[in-house]
Each structure stands twice: as structure tokens, then as C-alpha cells.
Amino acid sequence: MSQSSTTLPPHRTAGAPPVVREPAHVPVAHVVRGGLVEGVHHGSVVVLAADGSVEFQAGDIEAAFYPRSALKPLQAVGLLRAGLPPLDDEALALVAASHSGEEPHLAAARRILAVAGLAEDQLRNVPDLPYDPAVRDEWIGRGLGPTRLAQNCSGKHAAMLLTARTRGWRLDDYLAPGHPLQQELAATVADLTGQGIAHVTVDGCGAPLFAVSLHGLTRAAARLATAAPGTDEGRVAHAMREHPTMVSGSGRDVARLVRAVPGLLAKDGFEGVQIAALPDGRAVGVKIADGADRARMPVTAAALAHCGIDPGVLAPFAATPVIGGGAPVGTLRATDALTSRGA
């Protein structure tokens, strides 16, 4: 399924690609039931200081891995660099989104397609039901099935089509790794992470997916969070901060976290990936080894505590209850190795 990255264009600012190996993950979260550790989630965590140095790390932050949808903010920057025409901030936030399929998300995707003069059937992402369970149930209740617009990556794909049309590039194969659009996006990922791309495969939505390291991805998040207004990075960061529910959904934990921490830039990804960065350059990256989404936010909260975020602000995100007989009997929380400030 995967293919070599040898066809990707070199970029003068990118270093060597990360090493492809089995990541040496470590325990990062415990499922505690009745005072006993019932389950353990392994993973890797990196916390960057404002100067870009590594403040804290656990596990393997240098191995090549797939960021999944946490890569979308970088791809949004790449689309602007490649010629994506100006969009309103809500629509630009949707370009970086894994949206829930709510009506504002669908409306923004339609606006992007309308600018291009294109229709939904020209999207090449896979048809799907809305991501949010409540929205999905309501959707099914209306007798609707999977569509490309409802799929959580439709904003990115609509923007890819708009950019390709603006540049006069082919539309029918815009997802091919060798397409000029994808070559431009690969170059941007290499630039922002500061490293070459180790491998290329296909993401769940059908778009090319670039392997970098957790350290490189977090470094890129810091670059967006600290970017000057008006730059491509700054435009994406501003849109994401101003419209967190467009980046995710009205009931999603990432949107709540962005609203709780002033100036925070955050994006999640499938398989337990999370990045978050502050305007001064402090940033965190999380990868849960088994892909369990339930461990992602408690571990992210523990990582953000190393950035000096008020524990009271992080408390709603730091643990989730473990239920027995309909009542809480324990918690899922980050390991002591992550929560200890002396670690």
C-alpha cells in the first residue's frame, strides 16, 4: 500500500527524513478501575519550549509515523502557497478540518466548490456518513446515506479542487502523489516540519499521507502558532483559532480545549494523534500507539501542563471516568511519568 518518497521534490530547508522503524513507545495512560490498573495505553509525547528546544519527551519522538488528520493545518498552508484563492475564515478553517458533518460544515464546503464552479461529484474523497454520532443518527433518520460532502475531509478536498482549477492543473487525478498539487503540499510539509518525508501512503479519505516524526510535526505546529498575521501560516492559524467548531465540531473535545486555552492552536487526527501550540511557540505532540482516541485528550492535557497551563483549566480534559454499574469507579488518566513536573 505504501510507496517510496523518492518522487517527492527536494526542499532546500528540509533536513533528512526521520528513520522508518518500529516506534519505541512507552506507557502514557492508565485505565484505573477500583484502584487497580486495568489497562495501559502506550504512546509517545513531546513538549517544545518557546525557543524550540525539547522541554519534555516520552517514548519515540523521532521515528517516522503518519500524522493522519493532524497534518491538515500543514496541508492548508500548502494549498495557500500553491494558489488557493482567498476564502472567508470559516471556510479556511474547514480546509484544515476533520469536521463533524454539521450544516455549517457542509455549507462551507459548498461555498468552496461554488468558487471553483464545481460540483460535489467532482470530489474524490470517499463517501461517508457524518462523523458526529448525533448528527449521523439525525442524517440516517432523514433517509440519507453516505456522501462525499458529509465525509469529514470534504473541506480539504474541495480546497484541493479549487487550487487545482485556479492553477490550471488536472482535476480528475488531483489525489495522485505525482500531481503538481500534491508535490506542492509535500514540499510545504517538508518545509514546515524541517525534515524530509520518510514515506508516502494513502490516507482514509484517499489523499496522499506523508510520514514525518512526532518531533517534526510538533515543530510545524509551533511555526503556525507563532506566524505573523497575513502570512500563509498566520492566516491558517487565525482561522483555526477563531472558528474551532469549524475545525472539528460543536461537541468535540478539541473545540472545547481551544476555547479554554487562549491563543491555542490544536488539531487531532485518527489513530490517537494530537498537536497543540501556543502563540509563544510552546507546543505539544501526542501519539497513542494503539490508536485509542479515549487516551488522546488526557495525555494531551498532561503534556500541556508542562507548558505551564493552569491545571484548573486543564482539569476537564485530564481524566475521563471509568464506569461500573452505571457509576464512576475509576479514571482514565495520564501516567505519573507524564504528570510529574520533575519527569
C-alpha positions as CSV (number, residue, x, y, z in Angstrom):
1,M,0.0,0.0,0.0
2,S,2.8,2.4,0.8
3,Q,5.3,3.8,-1.7
4,S,8.7,5.4,-1.6
5,S,9.0,9.1,-1.2
6,T,11.8,9.3,-3.9
7,T,9.4,11.1,-6.3
8,L,8.9,14.0,-3.9
9,P,10.6,17.2,-4.8
10,P,13.6,18.2,-2.6
11,H,13.2,21.3,-0.5
12,R,16.3,23.3,0.5
13,T,15.1,23.9,4.1
14,A,14.3,20.3,4.9
15,G,16.7,18.0,6.7
16,A,17.0,14.3,6.4
17,P,13.7,12.3,6.7
18,P,13.1,10.5,10.0
19,V,14.1,6.9,10.4
20,V,11.5,4.2,9.5
21,R,11.4,1.8,12.4
22,E,9.0,0.3,15.0
23,P,8.5,3.2,17.4
24,A,9.7,2.6,21.0
25,H,6.5,3.8,22.7
26,V,6.2,3.8,26.5
27,P,3.2,3.8,28.9
28,V,1.4,7.1,28.7
29,A,-2.1,6.4,30.1
30,H,-3.6,4.1,32.7
31,V,-7.2,2.8,32.9
32,V,-7.8,2.6,36.6
33,R,-10.8,0.6,37.9
34,G,-11.4,0.3,41.6
35,G,-7.9,1.3,42.4
36,L,-6.2,-1.2,40.1
37,V,-4.6,-0.5,36.7
38,E,-6.9,-2.4,34.4
39,G,-5.4,-1.2,31.1
40,V,-2.3,0.6,29.8
41,H,-2.1,2.8,26.7
42,H,1.4,3.2,25.2
43,G,2.5,6.1,23.1
44,S,4.9,9.0,22.6
45,V,4.8,12.6,23.8
46,V,6.9,15.7,23.0
47,V,6.7,19.2,24.6
48,L,8.6,22.0,23.0
49,A,9.7,25.2,24.8
50,A,9.2,28.6,23.3
51,D,12.7,28.5,21.8
52,G,12.0,25.2,20.0
53,S,14.1,23.0,22.4
54,V,12.6,19.8,23.8
55,E,11.3,20.5,27.2
56,F,9.9,17.0,27.8
57,Q,9.7,13.8,25.9
58,A,8.5,10.3,26.4
59,G,8.7,7.4,24.0
60,D,10.0,7.7,20.5
61,I,9.5,11.2,19.1
62,E,11.9,10.8,16.1
63,A,10.6,7.7,14.4
64,A,8.6,8.1,11.2
65,F,4.8,8.0,11.7
66,Y,1.7,9.0,10.0
67,P,0.1,12.2,11.5
68,R,-3.3,11.4,9.8
69,S,-5.6,14.4,10.0
70,A,-3.2,16.3,12.3
71,L,-1.4,17.0,9.1
72,K,-4.3,19.1,7.7
73,P,-3.2,22.5,9.0
74,L,0.1,22.0,7.2
75,Q,-1.7,21.0,4.0
76,A,-3.9,24.1,4.3
77,V,-0.8,26.2,4.4
78,G,0.5,24.3,1.3
79,L,-2.8,25.0,-0.5
80,L,-2.4,28.7,0.1
81,R,1.2,28.6,-1.1
82,A,0.0,26.7,-4.2
83,G,-2.5,29.3,-5.1
84,L,-5.7,28.7,-3.2
85,P,-7.8,31.9,-3.7
86,P,-8.9,33.9,-0.6
87,L,-11.6,32.3,1.4
88,D,-13.6,33.6,4.4
89,D,-12.2,32.5,7.7
90,E,-14.9,29.9,8.3
91,A,-14.2,28.2,5.0
92,L,-10.4,28.4,5.5
93,A,-10.8,26.7,9.0
94,L,-12.8,24.0,7.2
95,V,-9.9,23.4,4.9
96,A,-7.9,22.3,8.0
97,A,-10.8,20.4,9.5
98,S,-11.9,16.9,10.3
99,H,-15.5,18.1,10.6
100,S,-18.5,16.5,12.2
101,G,-20.8,16.9,9.3
102,E,-22.9,19.6,10.8
103,E,-24.8,22.0,8.5
104,P,-22.2,24.9,8.8
105,H,-19.5,22.4,7.7
106,L,-21.5,21.3,4.7
107,A,-22.4,24.9,3.8
108,A,-18.7,26.0,3.9
109,A,-17.6,23.1,1.7
110,R,-20.4,24.0,-0.8
111,R,-19.0,27.6,-0.8
112,I,-15.6,26.4,-1.7
113,L,-16.9,24.3,-4.5
114,A,-19.0,27.2,-5.7
115,V,-16.0,29.5,-6.0
116,A,-14.4,26.8,-8.2
117,G,-17.6,26.3,-10.2
118,L,-17.5,22.7,-9.4
119,A,-20.0,20.1,-8.0
120,E,-19.9,17.6,-5.2
121,D,-19.5,14.7,-7.5
122,Q,-16.1,16.0,-8.6
123,L,-14.7,15.4,-5.1
124,R,-12.6,12.3,-4.9
125,N,-12.8,11.7,-1.1
126,V,-14.6,8.6,-0.1
127,P,-18.4,8.9,0.6
128,D,-19.2,8.6,4.3
129,L,-21.8,9.5,6.9
130,P,-21.3,12.5,9.2
131,Y,-18.6,11.9,11.9
132,D,-20.5,13.1,14.9
133,P,-22.8,10.3,16.3
134,A,-25.8,12.6,16.9
135,V,-25.5,14.3,13.5
136,R,-25.1,10.8,11.9
137,D,-28.2,9.5,13.6
138,E,-30.2,12.5,12.5
139,W,-28.8,12.1,9.0
140,I,-29.9,8.5,8.8
141,G,-33.3,9.4,10.3
142,R,-33.8,11.6,7.3
143,G,-33.1,8.7,5.0
144,L,-29.8,10.0,3.8
145,G,-26.8,7.8,3.0
146,P,-23.0,8.3,2.7
147,T,-21.9,11.3,0.6
148,R,-18.6,12.9,-0.2
149,L,-19.7,16.3,1.2
150,A,-20.6,14.7,4.6
151,Q,-17.2,12.9,4.9
152,N,-15.0,14.7,7.4
153,C,-12.3,15.7,4.9
154,S,-14.5,17.3,2.4
155,G,-13.3,20.8,3.1
156,K,-9.7,19.9,2.3
157,H,-10.7,18.1,-0.8
158,A,-12.9,21.0,-2.0
159,A,-9.9,23.3,-1.5
160,M,-7.6,20.9,-3.4
161,L,-10.0,21.1,-6.4
162,L,-10.3,24.9,-6.2
163,T,-6.5,25.2,-6.1
164,A,-6.0,22.8,-9.0
165,R,-8.6,24.7,-11.1
166,T,-7.0,28.1,-10.2
167,R,-3.6,26.8,-11.3
168,G,-5.0,25.1,-14.5
169,W,-4.0,21.7,-13.2
170,R,-5.8,18.4,-13.9
171,L,-8.9,17.8,-11.7
172,D,-9.6,14.1,-12.3
173,D,-6.4,12.9,-10.7
174,Y,-5.7,15.6,-8.1
175,L,-5.0,12.9,-5.4
176,A,-2.2,11.2,-7.3
177,P,1.1,11.6,-5.4
178,G,2.8,12.8,-8.7
179,H,0.2,15.5,-9.3
180,P,1.6,19.1,-9.2
181,L,-0.8,19.9,-6.3
182,Q,0.4,17.0,-4.1
183,Q,4.0,17.8,-5.0
184,E,3.4,21.4,-3.7
185,L,1.8,20.0,-0.5
186,A,4.7,17.6,0.1
187,A,7.2,20.4,-0.2
188,T,5.3,22.5,2.3
189,V,5.2,19.6,4.8
190,A,8.9,19.2,4.4
191,D,9.5,22.9,4.9
192,L,7.3,23.3,8.0
193,T,8.5,20.1,9.7
194,G,12.1,20.9,8.8
195,Q,12.6,17.3,7.6
196,G,12.2,15.2,4.5
197,I,9.2,12.9,4.1
198,A,10.0,9.4,5.0
199,H,7.2,7.6,3.3
200,V,4.0,8.2,1.3
201,T,0.8,6.2,1.5
202,V,-2.9,6.8,1.2
203,D,-5.0,8.4,4.0
204,G,-8.5,7.2,4.8
205,C,-10.1,9.9,2.6
206,G,-7.9,8.9,-0.4
207,A,-5.4,11.8,-0.2
208,P,-1.7,11.2,-0.1
209,L,-0.4,10.9,3.5
210,F,3.1,11.9,4.4
211,A,5.2,10.3,7.1
212,V,7.2,12.6,9.3
213,S,8.3,12.4,13.0
214,L,6.2,13.5,16.0
215,H,9.0,16.0,16.8
216,G,8.8,17.4,13.3
217,L,5.0,17.6,13.3
218,T,5.1,19.5,16.6
219,R,7.8,21.8,15.4
220,A,5.5,22.6,12.4
221,A,2.5,23.3,14.8
222,A,4.7,25.8,16.6
223,R,5.6,27.5,13.3
224,L,1.9,28.0,12.6
225,A,1.1,29.2,16.1
226,T,3.9,31.8,16.1
227,A,3.4,33.0,12.5
228,A,2.9,36.7,11.7
229,P,-0.5,37.8,10.7
230,G,-1.0,37.9,6.9
231,T,1.4,35.1,6.2
232,D,0.0,31.8,4.9
233,E,0.8,30.1,8.2
234,G,-0.7,33.0,10.1
235,R,-3.9,33.0,8.1
236,V,-4.5,29.3,8.7
237,A,-3.7,29.7,12.5
238,H,-6.0,32.7,12.8
239,A,-8.9,30.9,11.0
240,M,-8.5,27.8,13.2
241,R,-8.4,29.8,16.5
242,E,-11.4,31.9,15.5
243,H,-13.5,29.0,14.4
244,P,-12.6,25.9,16.4
245,T,-16.0,24.3,15.8
246,M,-15.4,24.5,12.0
247,V,-12.1,22.7,12.5
248,S,-13.9,19.9,14.5
249,G,-17.5,20.2,15.6
250,S,-19.7,21.8,18.2
251,G,-19.5,18.9,20.6
252,R,-15.8,17.9,20.1
253,D,-13.1,18.0,22.8
254,V,-10.6,19.8,20.6
255,A,-13.0,22.8,20.1
256,R,-13.6,22.9,23.9
257,L,-9.8,22.9,24.5
258,V,-9.2,25.7,22.1
259,R,-11.9,27.8,23.8
260,A,-10.5,27.0,27.2
261,V,-6.9,28.0,26.5
262,P,-6.5,31.5,25.0
263,G,-4.5,31.5,21.8
264,L,-4.2,27.8,21.5
265,L,-3.9,26.1,18.0
266,A,-5.0,22.5,18.1
267,K,-5.7,19.6,15.7
268,D,-6.5,16.0,16.3
269,G,-6.0,13.0,14.0
270,F,-7.2,9.4,13.7
271,E,-5.1,6.8,15.4
272,G,-4.6,8.8,18.6
273,V,-2.7,11.9,17.2
274,Q,-2.9,15.4,18.7
275,I,-0.9,18.6,18.3
276,A,-1.4,21.8,20.2
277,A,0.6,25.0,20.2
278,L,0.6,28.4,21.9
279,P,1.4,31.8,20.4
280,D,4.8,32.0,22.1
281,G,5.9,28.7,20.4
282,R,5.3,26.3,23.2
283,A,3.9,23.2,21.6
284,V,3.0,19.5,22.3
285,G,2.6,16.5,20.2
286,V,0.9,13.2,21.2
287,K,0.7,9.8,19.5
288,I,-1.2,7.0,21.2
289,A,0.3,3.7,20.0
290,D,-2.9,1.6,19.7
291,G,-4.8,4.5,18.2
292,A,-7.2,4.7,21.1
293,D,-9.0,8.1,21.0
294,R,-10.0,7.8,24.6
295,A,-6.4,8.3,25.8
296,R,-5.6,11.2,23.4
297,M,-7.0,14.1,25.4
298,P,-5.9,13.1,29.0
299,V,-2.4,12.7,27.6
300,T,-2.6,16.0,25.8
301,A,-3.7,17.7,29.0
302,A,-0.7,16.3,30.8
303,A,1.6,17.5,28.1
304,L,0.1,21.0,28.2
305,A,0.6,21.1,31.9
306,H,4.4,21.0,31.1
307,C,3.8,24.2,29.2
308,G,2.6,25.9,32.3
309,I,-1.1,25.9,31.5
310,D,-3.3,26.4,34.6
311,P,-4.2,22.9,36.0
312,G,-7.7,24.2,36.7
313,V,-8.2,25.0,33.0
314,L,-6.9,21.5,32.1
315,A,-8.9,19.6,34.7
316,P,-11.9,18.9,32.5
317,F,-9.6,17.3,29.9
318,A,-7.2,15.5,32.2
319,A,-9.2,12.4,33.1
320,T,-12.3,10.5,31.9
321,P,-14.4,8.4,34.2
322,V,-14.4,4.6,34.2
323,I,-17.9,3.4,34.7
324,G,-19.0,0.3,36.7
325,G,-22.7,-0.4,37.3
326,G,-23.7,3.0,35.9
327,A,-21.4,4.9,38.3
328,P,-17.8,6.1,38.2
329,V,-15.4,3.5,39.7
330,G,-12.1,4.8,38.3
331,T,-10.5,7.1,35.8
332,L,-8.5,7.0,32.6
333,R,-5.6,9.4,33.1
334,A,-2.0,10.1,32.1
335,T,0.7,8.1,33.8
336,D,2.7,9.6,36.7
337,A,5.7,9.8,34.5
338,L,3.8,12.4,32.4
339,T,2.1,14.3,35.2
340,S,5.2,14.7,37.3
341,R,6.7,18.1,36.6
342,G,10.1,16.7,37.6
343,A,9.9,14.0,34.9
